[in-house]
Amino acid sequence: MNKWVYSFGSGSSDGNSKLRDLLGGKGANLAEMDNIGIPVPPGFTITTEVCNYFYNNKQNYPEELGHQLLDALRQIEQTTGMKFGDKNSPLLLSVRSGARASMPGMMDTVLNLGLNDETVESLGKTSSDKRFAYDSYRRFIQMYGDVVLGIDSGEFEDIIEEKKRNLSIISDTEITAETWKKIIKLFKSVIKRSTKNDFPQNPLDQLWGAIGAVFNSWMNQRAITYRSLNQIPESWGTAVNVQSMVFGNMGDDCATGVAFTRNPSTGENRFFGEYLINAQGEDVVAGSRTPRYITKRAKEDAGAKEDSMEETMPKVFKELKNVFIKLEKHYRDMQDIEFTVENNKLWMLQTR
C-alpha cells in the first residue's frame, strides 16, 4: 500500500529534509525541524504524489488517502489533547501548499479550519476570550471564502470597513465579539449569494475543501506561467501541509513574525525580522498593521519608537536566537523563517 500521508510533531516525524521531492520544501523542513528538536505544531503532509494522482484520475483521490488522513488526524489529537470537530475542546488546523520549489501563485494559507457555529463557542470558553474566538472565526470564513470558494476578499473587507466607519473606530482590534458576530452573518450571506450554498459547518468537509483548493492551485494560470518561465516540470506537483493551530492573537503574550538569520540585503551576520503582538500570520504581510523589529539594534538603527521583541519578550527572543543558530548550523545556510508565539511559547512554522 502506498504511503500518501507523512506525520510530524513531538519529535516523531515520518519524514525528513531528504524527502523534499515527496513532501515539498515546506513539509520536508517541518519534519526536519521536528527531528532536530525545534518546536513545531504537530501535523501531517499529503505528498506530491497525491497531486499527480489527482490530475491523472479526473481529480479523484487515492482510495487509501481518506483512511490515512483520519489516522494522521487522530495522531494530532493524541498529541494535543484536542479533537477535530469536538464541541468541548476543538482541534483547529491550518492548511498550506508546499511544492519542492517556491511557487508564487499557489494557494494562500487557510487558518482556523474547524471553526463553525458550535466550536467557536467552545473556543470562546476555553480561551476565556469571546472576542478572540469570533475574530478567529471571521478570519477563517474570510480566508476560506477567498482561497477555497473563489470570492474576492475585498467583499469581506468592505463589510469590515463599513462597520468600523459606522462605529467610528479605526482598528480591527477595537471590534467587539458582538460586532464580529454581526459581521460573520454578513460574511455568510456573501458566501450564500456567491456560491448558492451555505458556509460549510462540517469540519471534515472544510478540510477536504481546502485540500482540493491546494491541488487545484497547482494548475491555475499564474502557477502554470511561473513554471513555464522557470522550467519547473508540471509532474513535480505540490504537497499539502496540515498543522494544528497555534495562536498569535490571544493577547499581549502572543505574537507572530517573519525573520532571516542574517540581513537579507547585505548578508551581514545579524538577525533581521519583524513581528506583531496579538496577531495572526497573515497580519504581518497584509500591511494592515505596522510590524515591530525583532532586535533592539534594528529598532535603534531605524529610529523606531515601538519596542523590539528583544525588549518586550526577552525569554522568547533568546529562544528564537538559539533556534536561528541551530538552523544555520544544521542546514549550513542562511534561513528565512516564520514563527508564532502563543502564551509566551515559541512555535516554528517554516524555514527555508
Secondary structure, DSSP 8 states (H G I E B T S, - for coil): ----EEEE-TT--S--GGGHHHHHHHHHHHHHHHHTT-----EEEE-HHHHHHHHHTTT---TTHHHHHHHHHHHHHHHHS-EET-SSSEE-EEEEEEESS--TTS---EEEET--TTHHHHHHHHHT-HHHHHHHHHHHHHHIIIIIT---HHHHHHHHHHHHHHHT---GGG--HHHHHHHHHHHHHHHHHHHSS-----HHHHHHHHHHHHHHHTTSHHHHHHHHHTT--GGG-EEEEEEE---S-SSTT-EEEEEESS-TTT--SS-EEEEEES--HHHHHHSSS--EESSHHHHHHHT--S--HHHH-HHHHHHHHHHHHHHHHHHTS--EEEEEEETTEEEEEEE-
